[in-house]
Amino acid sequence: MNVTSKALYMPLSVATSVAGGLLAGAVFNQVWKRLGDDGQPPPDPKDLDRSAGAALSAAALQGLVFGLVRAAVDRAGARGYRAVV
């Protein structure tokens, strides 16, 4: 990839990363609604009223969803850019 191509790709990369993060957050919230306890929001790790298992499970699920969605969006953006250029 030459310098010009990299310079043109950077704004697209930033935009797809932001979009991927927003999409991942929405996907995680929907998944947690279906898997979580009584329709409550995901537990904050500092909330001692919720169990440690719930807090750690939510964090693990969030990491999995964010990693998967952001990787898929970034990959789609890179493939789309390659198809256009």
PDB file of N, CA, C and O in Angstrom:
ATOM      1  N   MET A   1       0.853  -1.165   0.000  1.00  0.00           N
ATOM      2  CA  MET A   1       0.000   0.000   0.000  1.00  0.00           C
ATOM      3  C   MET A   1       0.902   1.232   0.000  1.00  0.00           C
ATOM      4  O   MET A   1       1.771   1.368   0.861  1.00  0.00           O
ATOM      5  N   ASN A   2       0.700   2.113  -0.947  1.00  0.00           N
ATOM      6  CA  ASN A   2       1.548   3.302  -1.029  1.00  0.00           C
ATOM      7  C   ASN A   2       1.065   4.388  -0.051  1.00  0.00           C
ATOM      8  O   ASN A   2       0.033   4.230   0.601  1.00  0.00           O
ATOM      9  N   VAL A   3       1.809   5.468   0.041  1.00  0.00           N
ATOM     10  CA  VAL A   3       1.545   6.527   1.009  1.00  0.00           C
ATOM     11  C   VAL A   3       0.184   7.172   0.771  1.00  0.00           C
ATOM     12  O   VAL A   3      -0.553   7.422   1.724  1.00  0.00           O
ATOM     13  N   THR A   4      -0.154   7.441  -0.473  1.00  0.00           N
ATOM     14  CA  THR A   4      -1.435   8.065  -0.799  1.00  0.00           C
ATOM     15  C   THR A   4      -2.597   7.150  -0.411  1.00  0.00           C
ATOM     16  O   THR A   4      -3.594   7.594   0.157  1.00  0.00           O
ATOM     17  N   SER A   5      -2.447   5.886  -0.726  1.00  0.00           N
ATOM     18  CA  SER A   5      -3.492   4.927  -0.405  1.00  0.00           C
ATOM     19  C   SER A   5      -3.691   4.821   1.103  1.00  0.00           C
ATOM     20  O   SER A   5      -4.827   4.737   1.571  1.00  0.00           O
ATOM     21  N   LYS A   6      -2.599   4.823   1.869  1.00  0.00           N
ATOM     22  CA  LYS A   6      -2.692   4.777   3.329  1.00  0.00           C
ATOM     23  C   LYS A   6      -3.372   6.026   3.867  1.00  0.00           C
ATOM     24  O   LYS A   6      -4.180   5.947   4.793  1.00  0.00           O
ATOM     25  N   ALA A   7      -3.048   7.179   3.290  1.00  0.00           N
ATOM     26  CA  ALA A   7      -3.655   8.433   3.744  1.00  0.00           C
ATOM     27  C   ALA A   7      -5.156   8.449   3.472  1.00  0.00           C
ATOM     28  O   ALA A   7      -5.919   8.988   4.273  1.00  0.00           O
ATOM     29  N   LEU A   8      -5.582   7.879   2.376  1.00  0.00           N
ATOM     30  CA  LEU A   8      -7.004   7.816   2.063  1.00  0.00           C
ATOM     31  C   LEU A   8      -7.729   6.780   2.927  1.00  0.00           C
ATOM     32  O   LEU A   8      -8.911   6.937   3.231  1.00  0.00           O
ATOM     33  N   TYR A   9      -7.022   5.733   3.314  1.00  0.00           N
ATOM     34  CA  TYR A   9      -7.635   4.670   4.097  1.00  0.00           C
ATOM     35  C   TYR A   9      -7.841   5.069   5.562  1.00  0.00           C
ATOM     36  O   TYR A   9      -8.773   4.576   6.199  1.00  0.00           O
ATOM     37  N   MET A  10      -7.008   5.937   6.105  1.00  0.00           N
ATOM     38  CA  MET A  10      -7.082   6.284   7.525  1.00  0.00           C
ATOM     39  C   MET A  10      -8.448   6.820   7.956  1.00  0.00           C
ATOM     40  O   MET A  10      -8.973   6.342   8.961  1.00  0.00           O
ATOM     41  N   PRO A  11      -9.055   7.781   7.258  1.00  0.00           N
ATOM     42  CA  PRO A  11     -10.379   8.245   7.697  1.00  0.00           C
ATOM     43  C   PRO A  11     -11.435   7.135   7.655  1.00  0.00           C
ATOM     44  O   PRO A  11     -12.300   7.061   8.528  1.00  0.00           O
ATOM     45  N   LEU A  12     -11.357   6.280   6.642  1.00  0.00           N
ATOM     46  CA  LEU A  12     -12.289   5.152   6.558  1.00  0.00           C
ATOM     47  C   LEU A  12     -12.071   4.206   7.732  1.00  0.00           C
ATOM     48  O   LEU A  12     -13.034   3.711   8.319  1.00  0.00           O
ATOM     49  N   SER A  13     -10.831   3.958   8.073  1.00  0.00           N
ATOM     50  CA  SER A  13     -10.507   3.067   9.179  1.00  0.00           C
ATOM     51  C   SER A  13     -11.040   3.606  10.506  1.00  0.00           C
ATOM     52  O   SER A  13     -11.600   2.858  11.308  1.00  0.00           O
ATOM     53  N   VAL A  14     -10.864   4.892  10.726  1.00  0.00           N
ATOM     54  CA  VAL A  14     -11.366   5.511  11.962  1.00  0.00           C
ATOM     55  C   VAL A  14     -12.892   5.426  12.009  1.00  0.00           C
ATOM     56  O   VAL A  14     -13.466   5.078  13.041  1.00  0.00           O
ATOM     57  N   ALA A  15     -13.532   5.739  10.913  1.00  0.00           N
ATOM     58  CA  ALA A  15     -14.996   5.708  10.862  1.00  0.00           C
ATOM     59  C   ALA A  15     -15.538   4.299  11.086  1.00  0.00           C
ATOM     60  O   ALA A  15     -16.516   4.120  11.813  1.00  0.00           O
ATOM     61  N   THR A  16     -14.911   3.298  10.467  1.00  0.00           N
ATOM     62  CA  THR A  16     -15.394   1.931  10.659  1.00  0.00           C
ATOM     63  C   THR A  16     -15.132   1.446  12.078  1.00  0.00           C
ATOM     64  O   THR A  16     -15.912   0.659  12.612  1.00  0.00           O
ATOM     65  N   SER A  17     -14.050   1.901  12.695  1.00  0.00           N
ATOM     66  CA  SER A  17     -13.780   1.514  14.083  1.00  0.00           C
ATOM     67  C   SER A  17     -14.829   2.089  15.031  1.00  0.00           C
ATOM     68  O   SER A  17     -15.300   1.401  15.937  1.00  0.00           O
ATOM     69  N   VAL A  18     -15.190   3.346  14.818  1.00  0.00           N
ATOM     70  CA  VAL A  18     -16.229   3.967  15.648  1.00  0.00           C
ATOM     71  C   VAL A  18     -17.566   3.261  15.427  1.00  0.00           C
ATOM     72  O   VAL A  18     -18.272   2.939  16.382  1.00  0.00           O
ATOM     73  N   ALA A  19     -17.902   3.027  14.177  1.00  0.00           N
ATOM     74  CA  ALA A  19     -19.157   2.336  13.870  1.00  0.00           C
ATOM     75  C   ALA A  19     -19.157   0.927  14.457  1.00  0.00           C
ATOM     76  O   ALA A  19     -20.179   0.461  14.961  1.00  0.00           O
ATOM     77  N   GLY A  20     -18.023   0.256  14.394  1.00  0.00           N
ATOM     78  CA  GLY A  20     -17.923  -1.082  14.970  1.00  0.00           C
ATOM     79  C   GLY A  20     -18.118  -1.074  16.470  1.00  0.00           C
ATOM     80  O   GLY A  20     -18.773  -1.962  17.014  1.00  0.00           O
ATOM     81  N   GLY A  21     -17.560  -0.085  17.147  1.00  0.00           N
ATOM     82  CA  GLY A  21     -17.738   0.021  18.592  1.00  0.00           C
ATOM     83  C   GLY A  21     -19.185   0.268  18.973  1.00  0.00           C
ATOM     84  O   GLY A  21     -19.694  -0.327  19.923  1.00  0.00           O
ATOM     85  N   LEU A  22     -19.855   1.152  18.228  1.00  0.00           N
ATOM     86  CA  LEU A  22     -21.271   1.429  18.500  1.00  0.00           C
ATOM     87  C   LEU A  22     -22.136   0.199  18.230  1.00  0.00           C
ATOM     88  O   LEU A  22     -23.032  -0.122  19.010  1.00  0.00           O
ATOM     89  N   LEU A  23     -21.862  -0.477  17.131  1.00  0.00           N
ATOM     90  CA  LEU A  23     -22.608  -1.684  16.799  1.00  0.00           C
ATOM     91  C   LEU A  23     -22.369  -2.773  17.836  1.00  0.00           C
ATOM     92  O   LEU A  23     -23.302  -3.468  18.237  1.00  0.00           O
ATOM     93  N   ALA A  24     -21.134  -2.919  18.266  1.00  0.00           N
ATOM     94  CA  ALA A  24     -20.812  -3.929  19.274  1.00  0.00           C
ATOM     95  C   ALA A  24     -21.540  -3.647  20.580  1.00  0.00           C
ATOM     96  O   ALA A  24     -22.030  -4.575  21.224  1.00  0.00           O
ATOM     97  N   GLY A  25     -21.619  -2.392  20.978  1.00  0.00           N
ATOM     98  CA  GLY A  25     -22.352  -2.040  22.191  1.00  0.00           C
ATOM     99  C   GLY A  25     -23.825  -2.399  22.082  1.00  0.00           C
ATOM    100  O   GLY A  25     -24.413  -2.920  23.030  1.00  0.00           O
ATOM    101  N   ALA A  26     -24.421  -2.123  20.930  1.00  0.00           N
ATOM    102  CA  ALA A  26     -25.828  -2.451  20.727  1.00  0.00           C
ATOM    103  C   ALA A  26     -26.049  -3.964  20.719  1.00  0.00           C
ATOM    104  O   ALA A  26     -27.022  -4.454  21.293  1.00  0.00           O
ATOM    105  N   VAL A  27     -25.154  -4.698  20.074  1.00  0.00           N
ATOM    106  CA  VAL A  27     -25.270  -6.158  20.038  1.00  0.00           C
ATOM    107  C   VAL A  27     -25.127  -6.734  21.442  1.00  0.00           C
ATOM    108  O   VAL A  27     -25.893  -7.616  21.830  1.00  0.00           O
ATOM    109  N   PHE A  28     -24.151  -6.243  22.208  1.00  0.00           N
ATOM    110  CA  PHE A  28     -23.956  -6.737  23.567  1.00  0.00           C
ATOM    111  C   PHE A  28     -25.191  -6.478  24.426  1.00  0.00           C
ATOM    112  O   PHE A  28     -25.609  -7.357  25.179  1.00  0.00           O
ATOM    113  N   ASN A  29     -25.777  -5.295  24.326  1.00  0.00           N
ATOM    114  CA  ASN A  29     -26.970  -4.999  25.125  1.00  0.00           C
ATOM    115  C   ASN A  29     -28.127  -5.923  24.778  1.00  0.00           C
ATOM    116  O   ASN A  29     -28.870  -6.343  25.664  1.00  0.00           O
ATOM    117  N   GLN A  30     -28.287  -6.242  23.506  1.00  0.00           N
ATOM    118  CA  GLN A  30     -29.351  -7.165  23.105  1.00  0.00           C
ATOM    119  C   GLN A  30     -29.081  -8.582  23.615  1.00  0.00           C
ATOM    120  O   GLN A  30     -29.994  -9.262  24.083  1.00  0.00           O
ATOM    121  N   VAL A  31     -27.840  -9.016  23.522  1.00  0.00           N
ATOM    122  CA  VAL A  31     -27.490 -10.350  24.015  1.00  0.00           C
ATOM    123  C   VAL A  31     -27.695 -10.417  25.519  1.00  0.00           C
ATOM    124  O   VAL A  31     -28.218 -11.405  26.033  1.00  0.00           O
ATOM    125  N   TRP A  32     -27.281  -9.360  26.234  1.00  0.00           N
ATOM    126  CA  TRP A  32     -27.416  -9.377  27.691  1.00  0.00           C
ATOM    127  C   TRP A  32     -28.884  -9.366  28.110  1.00  0.00           C
ATOM    128  O   TRP A  32     -29.236  -9.976  29.120  1.00  0.00           O
ATOM    129  N   LYS A  33     -29.741  -8.691  27.360  1.00  0.00           N
ATOM    130  CA  LYS A  33     -31.177  -8.692  27.669  1.00  0.00           C
ATOM    131  C   LYS A  33     -31.733 -10.108  27.639  1.00  0.00           C
ATOM    132  O   LYS A  33     -32.594 -10.467  28.443  1.00  0.00           O
ATOM    133  N   ARG A  34     -31.233 -10.905  26.708  1.00  0.00           N
ATOM    134  CA  ARG A  34     -31.735 -12.278  26.579  1.00  0.00           C
ATOM    135  C   ARG A  34     -31.100 -13.232  27.590  1.00  0.00           C
ATOM    136  O   ARG A  34     -31.733 -14.197  28.017  1.00  0.00           O
ATOM    137  N   LEU A  35     -29.858 -12.966  27.971  1.00  0.00           N
ATOM    138  CA  LEU A  35     -29.151 -13.883  28.866  1.00  0.00           C
ATOM    139  C   LEU A  35     -29.108 -13.424  30.320  1.00  0.00           C
ATOM    140  O   LEU A  35     -28.899 -14.242  31.215  1.00  0.00           O
ATOM    141  N   GLY A  36     -29.299 -12.151  30.566  1.00  0.00           N
ATOM    142  CA  GLY A  36     -29.136 -11.578  31.899  1.00  0.00           C
ATOM    143  C   GLY A  36     -30.268 -11.921  32.844  1.00  0.00           C
ATOM    144  O   GLY A  36     -31.246 -12.568  32.470  1.00  0.00           O
ATOM    145  N   ASP A  37     -30.110 -11.470  34.082  1.00  0.00           N
ATOM    146  CA  ASP A  37     -31.083 -11.740  35.135  1.00  0.00           C
ATOM    147  C   ASP A  37     -32.192 -10.697  35.130  1.00  0.00           C
ATOM    148  O   ASP A  37     -31.917  -9.505  35.263  1.00  0.00           O
ATOM    149  N   ASP A  38     -33.435 -11.125  34.979  1.00  0.00           N
ATOM    150  CA  ASP A  38     -34.614 -10.280  35.166  1.00  0.00           C
ATOM    151  C   ASP A  38     -34.598  -8.985  34.378  1.00  0.00           C
ATOM    152  O   ASP A  38     -35.161  -7.993  34.841  1.00  0.00           O
ATOM    153  N   GLY A  39     -33.989  -8.951  33.231  1.00  0.00           N
ATOM    154  CA  GLY A  39     -33.985  -7.756  32.412  1.00  0.00           C
ATOM    155  C   GLY A  39     -33.166  -6.602  32.960  1.00  0.00           C
ATOM    156  O   GLY A  39     -33.299  -5.472  32.490  1.00  0.00           O
ATOM    157  N   GLN A  40     -32.324  -6.869  33.945  1.00  0.00           N
ATOM    158  CA  GLN A  40     -31.468  -5.817  34.504  1.00  0.00           C
ATOM    159  C   GLN A  40     -30.333  -5.518  33.539  1.00  0.00           C
ATOM    160  O   GLN A  40     -29.941  -6.377  32.749  1.00  0.00           O
ATOM    161  N   PRO A  41     -29.798  -4.283  33.603  1.00  0.00           N
ATOM    162  CA  PRO A  41     -28.642  -3.966  32.765  1.00  0.00           C
ATOM    163  C   PRO A  41     -27.427  -4.773  33.207  1.00  0.00           C
ATOM    164  O   PRO A  41     -27.425  -5.325  34.307  1.00  0.00           O
ATOM    165  N   PRO A  42     -26.404  -4.850  32.376  1.00  0.00           N
ATOM    166  CA  PRO A  42     -25.192  -5.586  32.765  1.00  0.00           C
ATOM    167  C   PRO A  42     -24.615  -5.022  34.063  1.00  0.00           C
ATOM    168  O   PRO A  42     -24.634  -3.809  34.272  1.00  0.00           O
ATOM    169  N   PRO A  43     -24.108  -5.883  34.924  1.00  0.00           N
ATOM    170  CA  PRO A  43     -23.581  -5.401  36.201  1.00  0.00           C
ATOM    171  C   PRO A  43     -22.277  -4.629  36.043  1.00  0.00           C
ATOM    172  O   PRO A  43     -21.424  -4.967  35.223  1.00  0.00           O
ATOM    173  N   ASP A  44     -22.150  -3.593  36.844  1.00  0.00           N
ATOM    174  CA  ASP A  44     -20.902  -2.856  36.929  1.00  0.00           C
ATOM    175  C   ASP A  44     -19.965  -3.666  37.821  1.00  0.00           C
ATOM    176  O   ASP A  44     -20.394  -4.109  38.886  1.00  0.00           O
ATOM    177  N   PRO A  45     -18.727  -3.877  37.443  1.00  0.00           N
ATOM    178  CA  PRO A  45     -17.820  -4.677  38.275  1.00  0.00           C
ATOM    179  C   PRO A  45     -17.645  -4.123  39.694  1.00  0.00           C
ATOM    180  O   PRO A  45     -17.280  -4.868  40.604  1.00  0.00           O
ATOM    181  N   LYS A  46     -17.900  -2.831  39.891  1.00  0.00           N
ATOM    182  CA  LYS A  46     -17.752  -2.231  41.218  1.00  0.00           C
ATOM    183  C   LYS A  46     -19.019  -2.325  42.052  1.00  0.00           C
ATOM    184  O   LYS A  46     -19.008  -1.966  43.229  1.00  0.00           O
ATOM    185  N   ASP A  47     -20.110  -2.802  41.463  1.00  0.00           N
ATOM    186  CA  ASP A  47     -21.385  -2.941  42.179  1.00  0.00           C
ATOM    187  C   ASP A  47     -21.341  -4.215  43.011  1.00  0.00           C
ATOM    188  O   ASP A  47     -21.441  -5.320  42.479  1.00  0.00           O
ATOM    189  N   LEU A  48     -21.190  -4.049  44.326  1.00  0.00           N
ATOM    190  CA  LEU A  48     -21.055  -5.209  45.202  1.00  0.00           C
ATOM    191  C   LEU A  48     -22.394  -5.862  45.536  1.00  0.00           C
ATOM    192  O   LEU A  48     -22.422  -6.896  46.204  1.00  0.00           O
ATOM    193  N   ASP A  49     -23.502  -5.278  45.083  1.00  0.00           N
ATOM    194  CA  ASP A  49     -24.808  -5.886  45.302  1.00  0.00           C
ATOM    195  C   ASP A  49     -25.093  -7.006  44.306  1.00  0.00           C
ATOM    196  O   ASP A  49     -25.982  -7.826  44.537  1.00  0.00           O
ATOM    197  N   ARG A  50     -24.355  -7.049  43.210  1.00  0.00           N
ATOM    198  CA  ARG A  50     -24.499  -8.113  42.218  1.00  0.00           C
ATOM    199  C   ARG A  50     -23.380  -9.126  42.437  1.00  0.00           C
ATOM    200  O   ARG A  50     -22.327  -8.782  42.973  1.00  0.00           O
ATOM    201  N   SER A  51     -23.599 -10.343  42.035  1.00  0.00           N
ATOM    202  CA  SER A  51     -22.612 -11.399  42.278  1.00  0.00           C
ATOM    203  C   SER A  51     -21.364 -11.212  41.409  1.00  0.00           C
ATOM    204  O   SER A  51     -21.407 -10.616  40.333  1.00  0.00           O
ATOM    205  N   ALA A  52     -20.264 -11.744  41.918  1.00  0.00           N
ATOM    206  CA  ALA A  52     -19.009 -11.682  41.171  1.00  0.00           C
ATOM    207  C   ALA A  52     -19.125 -12.494  39.886  1.00  0.00           C
ATOM    208  O   ALA A  52     -18.575 -12.109  38.855  1.00  0.00           O
ATOM    209  N   GLY A  53     -19.828 -13.603  39.945  1.00  0.00           N
ATOM    210  CA  GLY A  53     -20.013 -14.425  38.748  1.00  0.00           C
ATOM    211  C   GLY A  53     -20.736 -13.681  37.646  1.00  0.00           C
ATOM    212  O   GLY A  53     -20.368 -13.780  36.475  1.00  0.00           O
ATOM    213  N   ALA A  54     -21.770 -12.932  38.020  1.00  0.00           N
ATOM    214  CA  ALA A  54     -22.513 -12.154  37.017  1.00  0.00           C
ATOM    215  C   ALA A  54     -21.636 -11.054  36.427  1.00  0.00           C
ATOM    216  O   ALA A  54     -21.658 -10.825  35.218  1.00  0.00           O
ATOM    217  N   ALA A  55     -20.872 -10.380  37.268  1.00  0.00           N
ATOM    218  CA  ALA A  55     -20.008  -9.298  36.790  1.00  0.00           C
ATOM    219  C   ALA A  55     -18.929  -9.837  35.860  1.00  0.00           C
ATOM    220  O   ALA A  55     -18.650  -9.241  34.820  1.00  0.00           O
ATOM    221  N   LEU A  56     -18.325 -10.955  36.226  1.00  0.00           N
ATOM    222  CA  LEU A  56     -17.260 -11.529  35.398  1.00  0.00           C
ATOM    223  C   LEU A  56     -17.814 -12.137  34.110  1.00  0.00           C
ATOM    224  O   LEU A  56     -17.183 -12.049  33.056  1.00  0.00           O
ATOM    225  N   SER A  57     -18.984 -12.748  34.197  1.00  0.00           N
ATOM    226  CA  SER A  57     -19.615 -13.298  32.992  1.00  0.00           C
ATOM    227  C   SER A  57     -19.965 -12.188  32.011  1.00  0.00           C
ATOM    228  O   SER A  57     -19.754 -12.327  30.806  1.00  0.00           O
ATOM    229  N   ALA A  58     -20.503 -11.085  32.530  1.00  0.00           N
ATOM    230  CA  ALA A  58     -20.848  -9.957  31.665  1.00  0.00           C
ATOM    231  C   ALA A  58     -19.601  -9.377  31.010  1.00  0.00           C
ATOM    232  O   ALA A  58     -19.622  -9.040  29.827  1.00  0.00           O
ATOM    233  N   ALA A  59     -18.513  -9.259  31.771  1.00  0.00           N
ATOM    234  CA  ALA A  59     -17.278  -8.714  31.215  1.00  0.00           C
ATOM    235  C   ALA A  59     -16.712  -9.630  30.133  1.00  0.00           C
ATOM    236  O   ALA A  59     -16.245  -9.157  29.098  1.00  0.00           O
ATOM    237  N   ALA A  60     -16.754 -10.940  30.372  1.00  0.00           N
ATOM    238  CA  ALA A  60     -16.253 -11.885  29.374  1.00  0.00           C
ATOM    239  C   ALA A  60     -17.104 -11.846  28.104  1.00  0.00           C
ATOM    240  O   ALA A  60     -16.571 -11.855  26.995  1.00  0.00           O
ATOM    241  N   LEU A  61     -18.415 -11.803  28.269  1.00  0.00           N
ATOM    242  CA  LEU A  61     -19.317 -11.742  27.121  1.00  0.00           C
ATOM    243  C   LEU A  61     -19.123 -10.445  26.354  1.00  0.00           C
ATOM    244  O   LEU A  61     -19.123 -10.438  25.123  1.00  0.00           O
ATOM    245  N   GLN A  62     -18.958  -9.349  27.080  1.00  0.00           N
ATOM    246  CA  GLN A  62     -18.749  -8.052  26.433  1.00  0.00           C
ATOM    247  C   GLN A  62     -17.453  -8.055  25.626  1.00  0.00           C
ATOM    248  O   GLN A  62     -17.426  -7.556  24.501  1.00  0.00           O
ATOM    249  N   GLY A  63     -16.391  -8.605  26.185  1.00  0.00           N
ATOM    250  CA  GLY A  63     -15.123  -8.694  25.463  1.00  0.00           C
ATOM    251  C   GLY A  63     -15.241  -9.530  24.201  1.00  0.00           C
ATOM    252  O   GLY A  63     -14.705  -9.172  23.153  1.00  0.00           O
ATOM    253  N   LEU A  64     -15.944 -10.639  24.311  1.00  0.00           N
ATOM    254  CA  LEU A  64     -16.140 -11.513  23.156  1.00  0.00           C
ATOM    255  C   LEU A  64     -16.927 -10.802  22.059  1.00  0.00           C
ATOM    256  O   LEU A  64     -16.527 -10.816  20.895  1.00  0.00           O
ATOM    257  N   VAL A  65     -18.036 -10.186  22.428  1.00  0.00           N
ATOM    258  CA  VAL A  65     -18.882  -9.508  21.448  1.00  0.00           C
ATOM    259  C   VAL A  65     -18.141  -8.336  20.808  1.00  0.00           C
ATOM    260  O   VAL A  65     -18.160  -8.180  19.588  1.00  0.00           O
ATOM    261  N   PHE A  66     -17.486  -7.511  21.633  1.00  0.00           N
ATOM    262  CA  PHE A  66     -16.772  -6.357  21.086  1.00  0.00           C
ATOM    263  C   PHE A  66     -15.666  -6.795  20.137  1.00  0.00           C
ATOM    264  O   PHE A  66     -15.523  -6.227  19.054  1.00  0.00           O
ATOM    265  N   GLY A  67     -14.889  -7.788  20.522  1.00  0.00           N
ATOM    266  CA  GLY A  67     -13.806  -8.257  19.662  1.00  0.00           C
ATOM    267  C   GLY A  67     -14.313  -8.810  18.346  1.00  0.00           C
ATOM    268  O   GLY A  67     -13.759  -8.517  17.286  1.00  0.00           O
ATOM    269  N   LEU A  68     -15.357  -9.602  18.413  1.00  0.00           N
ATOM    270  CA  LEU A  68     -15.905 -10.229  17.214  1.00  0.00           C
ATOM    271  C   LEU A  68     -16.527  -9.200  16.273  1.00  0.00           C
ATOM    272  O   LEU A  68     -16.250  -9.213  15.074  1.00  0.00           O
ATOM    273  N   VAL A  69     -17.357  -8.316  16.800  1.00  0.00           N
ATOM    274  CA  VAL A  69     -18.035  -7.332  15.953  1.00  0.00           C
ATOM    275  C   VAL A  69     -17.038  -6.334  15.364  1.00  0.00           C
ATOM    276  O   VAL A  69     -17.103  -6.030  14.173  1.00  0.00           O
ATOM    277  N   ARG A  70     -16.128  -5.828  16.172  1.00  0.00           N
ATOM    278  CA  ARG A  70     -15.161  -4.858  15.655  1.00  0.00           C
ATOM    279  C   ARG A  70     -14.260  -5.483  14.601  1.00  0.00           C
ATOM    280  O   ARG A  70     -13.933  -4.830  13.610  1.00  0.00           O
ATOM    281  N   ALA A  71     -13.851  -6.737  14.793  1.00  0.00           N
ATOM    282  CA  ALA A  71     -13.024  -7.403  13.793  1.00  0.00           C
ATOM    283  C   ALA A  71     -13.802  -7.587  12.484  1.00  0.00           C
ATOM    284  O   ALA A  71     -13.252  -7.386  11.401  1.00  0.00           O
ATOM    285  N   ALA A  72     -15.061  -7.964  12.582  1.00  0.00           N
ATOM    286  CA  ALA A  72     -15.874  -8.152  11.380  1.00  0.00           C
ATOM    287  C   ALA A  72     -16.076  -6.831  10.642  1.00  0.00           C
ATOM    288  O   ALA A  72     -15.995  -6.790   9.414  1.00  0.00           O
ATOM    289  N   VAL A  73     -16.338  -5.752  11.378  1.00  0.00           N
ATOM    290  CA  VAL A  73     -16.548  -4.452  10.744  1.00  0.00           C
ATOM    291  C   VAL A  73     -15.248  -3.934  10.137  1.00  0.00           C
ATOM    292  O   VAL A  73     -15.254  -3.419   9.019  1.00  0.00           O
ATOM    293  N   ASP A  74     -14.139  -4.061  10.855  1.00  0.00           N
ATOM    294  CA  ASP A  74     -12.850  -3.613  10.315  1.00  0.00           C
ATOM    295  C   ASP A  74     -12.472  -4.396   9.061  1.00  0.00           C
ATOM    296  O   ASP A  74     -11.962  -3.834   8.092  1.00  0.00           O
ATOM    297  N   ARG A  75     -12.728  -5.687   9.096  1.00  0.00           N
ATOM    298  CA  ARG A  75     -12.403  -6.517   7.928  1.00  0.00           C
ATOM    299  C   ARG A  75     -13.276  -6.139   6.732  1.00  0.00           C
ATOM    300  O   ARG A  75     -12.790  -6.059   5.604  1.00  0.00           O
ATOM    301  N   ALA A  76     -14.559  -5.908   6.981  1.00  0.00           N
ATOM    302  CA  ALA A  76     -15.455  -5.507   5.894  1.00  0.00           C
ATOM    303  C   ALA A  76     -15.028  -4.155   5.320  1.00  0.00           C
ATOM    304  O   ALA A  76     -15.087  -3.953   4.107  1.00  0.00           O
ATOM    305  N   GLY A  77     -14.602  -3.237   6.173  1.00  0.00           N
ATOM    306  CA  GLY A  77     -14.132  -1.946   5.688  1.00  0.00           C
ATOM    307  C   GLY A  77     -12.881  -2.077   4.836  1.00  0.00           C
ATOM    308  O   GLY A  77     -12.753  -1.414   3.807  1.00  0.00           O
ATOM    309  N   ALA A  78     -11.962  -2.927   5.261  1.00  0.00           N
ATOM    310  CA  ALA A  78     -10.732  -3.134   4.486  1.00  0.00           C
ATOM    311  C   ALA A  78     -11.026  -3.790   3.143  1.00  0.00           C
ATOM    312  O   ALA A  78     -10.447  -3.419   2.122  1.00  0.00           O
ATOM    313  N   ARG A  79     -11.925  -4.763   3.152  1.00  0.00           N
ATOM    314  CA  ARG A  79     -12.281  -5.421   1.884  1.00  0.00           C
ATOM    315  C   ARG A  79     -13.014  -4.464   0.952  1.00  0.00           C
ATOM    316  O   ARG A  79     -12.795  -4.472  -0.260  1.00  0.00           O
ATOM    317  N   GLY A  80     -13.883  -3.641   1.529  1.00  0.00           N
ATOM    318  CA  GLY A  80     -14.594  -2.651   0.715  1.00  0.00           C
ATOM    319  C   GLY A  80     -13.646  -1.639   0.118  1.00  0.00           C
ATOM    320  O   GLY A  80     -13.793  -1.252  -1.041  1.00  0.00           O
ATOM    321  N   TYR A  81     -12.657  -1.200   0.911  1.00  0.00           N
ATOM    322  CA  TYR A  81     -11.686  -0.242   0.402  1.00  0.00           C
ATOM    323  C   TYR A  81     -10.861  -0.868  -0.725  1.00  0.00           C
ATOM    324  O   TYR A  81     -10.592  -0.223  -1.738  1.00  0.00           O
ATOM    325  N   ARG A  82     -10.468  -2.112  -0.542  1.00  0.00           N
ATOM    326  CA  ARG A  82      -9.679  -2.783  -1.591  1.00  0.00           C
ATOM    327  C   ARG A  82     -10.483  -2.922  -2.872  1.00  0.00           C
ATOM    328  O   ARG A  82      -9.932  -2.799  -3.966  1.00  0.00           O
ATOM    329  N   ALA A  83     -11.778  -3.178  -2.749  1.00  0.00           N
ATOM    330  CA  ALA A  83     -12.622  -3.331  -3.939  1.00  0.00           C
ATOM    331  C   ALA A  83     -12.772  -2.020  -4.697  1.00  0.00           C
ATOM    332  O   ALA A  83     -12.894  -2.019  -5.922  1.00  0.00           O
ATOM    333  N   VAL A  84     -12.762  -0.898  -3.971  1.00  0.00           N
ATOM    334  CA  VAL A  84     -12.936   0.403  -4.617  1.00  0.00           C
ATOM    335  C   VAL A  84     -11.638   0.867  -5.246  1.00  0.00           C
ATOM    336  O   VAL A  84     -11.646   1.459  -6.325  1.00  0.00           O
ATOM    337  N   VAL A  85     -10.520   0.604  -4.578  1.00  0.00           N
ATOM    338  CA  VAL A  85      -9.220   1.095  -5.059  1.00  0.00           C
ATOM    339  C   VAL A  85      -8.625   0.194  -6.086  1.00  0.00           C
ATOM    340  O   VAL A  85      -7.535   0.466  -6.589  1.00  0.00           O
TER     341      VAL A  85
END
